[in-house]
């Protein structure tokens, strides 16, 4: 036996070269800033349509959907794909086309360029939110979300691409991170907007549980995934969860309850009118539980820096001055109107519906 055989494999291997897509902004920039000076990576390559402001990395400016991507990542060991359009105001068709084309191009290019590991981020929303969900859901629980026009549908389609890619390219390792409710600067979702409403909508007979994932914790989990410390499907979130009563106490917001049929039926009509940005199924994620057990990360010693309470407190701080109703951001007169009648407001005030109809007619 040679002496080098006594050295652990992890010590003999050179640190990997990692590439990050969507590196100029958002979570991509946050992850890039974290790993730029890390000794765990030999080199860091940043990929985006524009050059960002993080120093000490190699910038490669290109559209991640470009088929020539494979030529630009031939020197990469690991690619962390964080480019995507998840803005509530985006056209649903254009948003999905972008996200699927980007994910498909990344997976195909990585297989062609012999990149050994790809890391993607979707959401724990793919498990679906339901009144009878186990709390917490195990990471290997069935994917039960509805495939609709909302952002959750994008996540489901991306994960379907991953499964097909694994069959087509068995040598490619793909890790999918599924964070709980994301919280952090510039994070804007149907769930975070739920707490911009004057009252918290609940459905009669069911109480949600709340689990949050701060961007800082997602970034640290991404680092472990990029290094191969965790792989496969990995849930990310705070330890445990907050009960609805705790959320109300911390926020000072009161709930009001409505029957499920009325809630989702009205929300779907508002979405068809163009009043709200997301389909009614997205409301499931604010009235039903979808807490996840972060077993894979816990097994390797990972612990979130942010508690659910601390992350929720920051969410409340970040929402200051913002007002929303069923995911629709309000301003000026609309905000005053909704505050005056919260029950009517959260289901979409008659005034807002009338305004939407008048605009359509004109």
N, C-alpha and C positions, 0 to 999 in steps of 0.2 A: 504493500500500500504506500503510495507516494504521499508526501507531507501535504500537498494541496488538497488531497481527498479529505483531510481532516477539517478544512476550512468550509464553513457553511456556504451553500450555493449563493445565497443572498449577498455574501461578502465578496465572492469572486466576480459576480456580474457587474459590469459597468453600469452606472446610473443611466436611465433611459433618456432619450430625447423626446420631449413632449410638445405637441402642437395644440393650440387652443383656437377654435373658431368662435366668431362673435366676440373677439378679444378687445374691441375698442370701447365697449360699454356694457352696462348691466352686470349680470352674473359672470359673463366672460371676462370682463375687466377685473372684477373682484378676485376671481380665481387666478388670473394672470399675475396680478400684483402679489398674491400670496406665494406663488411658485417661482417668480422671477429670480429671486436670490436664494432659492432652496438648494442645498447641497444634494438633495435626493434626486435631482434631475441634472443631467450633464449639460443640456441646453434647452432653452424654451423658445418656441416659435409661435408668433402671434399672427393669426389669419383673420382678416376683415376686409370689407370694401373700402375702408379708409384707415389710415394710420392713427393709432391711439397715442396716449400720452405716457404709457408705462415704459420706463427705460430698461436697459440691460436685457433686452430680448431681441430676437430677430423678427422684424416685421415683414410679412408677405401680403401685399395688397391685392386681393382678388375676391370675386364673388364665389362663395362656397358652393354655388350651384353649377359652376363652370366645370365641364367634363375634364378640363386640363388640370384640375386639382390633383389628380394622381401624379402628374409630373412634378408638382411642387412639394410633395410630401414623401419623396423616395428616401429621404434621410431620417424619417420619423419612426420612432418605436411605438409611441402611444398618442392617440388623438382624442382630445376631449371636445366633444361637439356641443357648443353652447350658442350657436347662431340660430335665431328663430324669431318669428313674429307672433307675439302673444298679446298684442294690444287689443283691448276691448273695442276700440273704435275702428279696427281694420275691417275691410270687406271680408266676409266669411270665406267666400270662394277663393279670393286672392291670397288670403292668409294661409288657408290649407294647402293651396298649390305651392306656395313658397316653402312651407315647413316640410312637406313631403318630398319635394324636389331636393331640398337641402340635405335631408336625412338620407335619401336614396343615393345621392351623389357621394356623400361622405362614406357610406358603407361600401359602395362599389369601388371608389377610389382607394380606400384603405386596403381592400382585398387585392386590388391590382398592384398596389405599391408595396405589398407585404408588410403593412403596418400590423403589428401583432396584437394590439389591443385598442378598442374603441370604447369610449365612455359617453353615454347620452343621459339626458335628464328628461323625464316625463313628469308624472305626478302620482301621488297616492290616490288621486281622484279616479284613476282607472279601476280601482276596486269597486267603485260605486258607493253611493251613500244611501242607506236604507234603514228603516225603523228597526229591523231585526238583525242588523249587522252585529257580529261578535265584537266585543270591545276588550282588548284591541284585536284587530285583524292580523293573522299571521302573514308573513311575507309571501308565502306560497298560496294564499287564498285565491280563489277564482277571480278573474277579471270580469266584473259584472256591470260596469258602467254602460250607459246607452250610447250607441254610435249616432250622434246627431251633428248638427252644424256648428256646435259650440267648440270651444278650445279643448274640452275633454275628448271630443271626437278626433281632434288632431293627434292627441297623445295616443289614443287607441290605434290609429292608423300607423303612427311611427313605430309603436311596439310590434305591430303586425309586420312591418318592413324588417324589423330586427329578427323576428322569427324566421322569415323567409331567407334573410341573409345568412343566418347560422346554418340553414340547410344547404344553401348554395355554396357557402365558403366555410367548410368545417374547420379550417385552420385559423379562422378569425375569432378572437375572443371579444365578446361584447358585454359590457356591464351597463345595466340600466338603473339609475337612481330615481326613486319615487319619493319626493319630499312631501310632507304634510303641508298645511297652509303656509305658504312662504310669507315672510315678513322682512322688511328692510327698506332702505331708501329706494325710491323709484319702483317698488313693487306695487302693481295695481291690478287687482283681480276682482271677480264677482264677490269672492269671500271677504276681501279686505274692505270693499265698498259696503258690505252688509253693516259694518260698524260706523258708517257715515250717515246712516239713517237715524231719524229722531227716535224710533222705537225699534226693538229687535223682534222681527217676525218669528213666530214659532207655530208649529202645527199641533193641533189638539191631539193629546194622547201620546205625544213623543217629545223627548227632550234631547237636543244635540249634546255631544261632548266635543270639546275643542282641543285640538293639538296643533301646535305651531312649529314651524321650522325657520329659524333665523338664517338669513343668507350666509352669515359667518359659519354656521354649522354645516350648511350645504357645501360650502367651499372646503372645509376640512374633510368632509366625507368624499368629495371629488378627488382630493389629493390621495386618499387611501385607495380609491378605485383606480386612479391613474397608475399607482405603484403596484397594483395587482394584489393588494392586501385583502380587499374584498372583491367579489365578482358575482356575476349572475344578476338576479334581481335584489336590489338593496333599498329598503325603506329608510327614510331619514326624518327625524323629528325629535321634539322634546320628550323627556321621560314622562310617561303617564299622560294625563289630560286634565282639563278643567271642566267642571260641571257647568251647566247653564247658570245656576245660581251664583257660582263664583265669578263668571264672566259679567253678570249683571252688577254684582257688588263692586268689582274692580272698575268697571266702566261708568257706573252710575246710570246706565241706560235700562229702561224697563221693557219688558216684553209685552206683546199682545198676541193672543192665540186666535187662529182661524181654522176652519175645516180644511183638510188637505185638498179636497176637490175644488173648493172655491179659490184657494191660494194658487194652485197650479193652472187651473182653467183660466183665471184672469191674467196670470203672468204670461201664458201662451198667447192670449189675445193681444196683450200689449206688445209682445215681441213681433207678432205678425204685422201690427200697425207701425212698427219701427220705433216705438217709444223706448223700449229697453234693448240693450245690446246683446243679450244672451238668451238662449232658449229657456223655457220653463224648467227643463230638467236640471239646469245649473242651480236652481233654488234648492234642490235636494241637498246640496253641500252646505247649506246654512241652517237646515232644519233637521237633518238626520245625521247620525254619527258615521265617521270614516277614519277612526283612530287606527294607527298602525303600530305593530311591534317591531322595533328596530333590532332584531335579533342578530343579524349578520354583523352589524357594526359593533354591537355590544360584545359579541364573541371575540373581537380583536382588541378589546379594551377602549374603544371609542366612547367618549361621553360628550354630550352637547354642552357647549359653553353657556347657552341660554336656556333658562327654564321656560316652561309655557307661560307662566305669569309674567316674566320679564319681557319675553317676546311680544306678548299681548299688550303690555304697557307701552312698548315702543310703537306698536301699531296704532294705539290710541293717540299717541303724541304726533305721529305722522299724519293722522287724519284731520288734525285741527284746521278749521276753516273750510273743510270740504263737506259737501252734502250730496247724498245719493239716495235713490229710490229704486229698489229691485235692480241694482247694478247700474242705473242710469244716473250719471253725474249731473247735478243741478247747480244753478247759479242764480243770483239776484232774486227776482220776484218768485221764481219757482221754489227756491229754497224756503222763502218766507211762507209761501202757500202750504208747503208740505209740513212745515213745523206746526202750523195751525191745526192740522187734522191728520195726525200720524197714521191712524188706522186706514183712512182712505188713501193717504199718501203712499204707504209702502206697497199697496196693491196698484198704485198708479192713479193719481187723482183724476176725477172726471174732467177737470180743467185741462190737464196735460193731454188727455186723450182728445179733447175737442181741438186743442191747438194742433195736434198731430194731423187730425182729419182735415182741418182747414188748410194746412200747408200742402197736403196731398191734392186737395181740390184745386188750389191755386197754381 
